[in-house]
């Protein structure tokens, strides 16, 4: 029983560690050509959507083949932020150059959309699926526009800090986090009231923000401090500041592995942070001027837009680490001559047993080796084509009185019992 418990404990602990392997290296599995000056990216299990700011298009990547599906889709002027709403199956694109958000509906041809006027210079976009609301940072207006996903109408405008840029949501707590690039702060919005509940001071020129709803941690890239601020969503306090590469911009959190990915625009790399330790585990070389980061937590793939190369780098988290097998149990020590051992007997039948007793051992001695007492109904031996038997009820009338050279007896018992015999 104890060994079974230890085995199950080892398997459970191994399963808990199965989804993350902090020591392994991340791998670039694809570099995909997209449109001119890719900026924003949003990933789903089957697709990745990339805004091409220079071409005013939306490139759609097949997550299975890592290829662009068809021709890029035309959207508004200078598209930047992008997010997918699973509630109404629409892709929301912030068009910085024309102060609109396009809601592009995902269908066979991706050919229908709504155009939603917002404030000056829309840049970041985030979707709150639990409330079907879309939040857009208006850089020039220093506010966040709130769009109702059911009607695609702006229902509120929330004043925030100076030059709001990146934005992310926590669907579990209904909180929205806004990186104010020129305010060196993060505005925390209550989604129920559309009010800013607090403003958190972070590093210099915060650009991107990501949330891991599972751990209730918020990660903010500080572009001029070359760092990431970690905010505890429960207290709104900064609990760590992590040094990363040069000019960090986009940031994404993978809730499946609790790793955070930071695009370092000025040195063409991605820093990988372990949430458990707030330590950079790995640095992955990508393309020129990486900006946006999108995470597919189902496939554990990360999409990074390389603004200077017109490409998207696809990074794969390491394959799942298999748990170490439990150690082999120690073998039972071999019995020594003179020891005894117990043989289980099934109740209600006659069990054939090698007695290992010496020849001419009285049959009553063999019967006494069965416990608990009183279980024996009869003993039988077959020799020379003849059955001889013994019963405790009629010992004097029994024709089996001792064991001879066959040394095999059939022990018939009422219920389950144990036959103790000597080890030869």
Secondary structure by P-SEA (a helix, b strand, c coil): caaaaaaaaaaaaaaaaccccccbbbbbcccccccccccbbbbcccbbbbbbccccbbbbbcccccccccccccccccccbbbbbcccbbbbbbbccccbbbbccccccccbbbbbbbcccccbbbbcccccbbbbbbccccbbbbbccccccccccccccccccbbbbcccccbbbbbbccccbbbbbccccccccccccccccccbbbbcccccbbbbbbccccbbbbbccccccccccccccccccbbbbcccccbbbbbbccccbbbbbccccccccccccccccccbbbbcccccbbbbbbccccbbbbbbccccccccccccccccccccccbbbbbbbbccbbbbbbccccccccaaaaaacccccccccbbbbbcccccccccccccccccccccccccbbbbbbccbbbbbbbcc
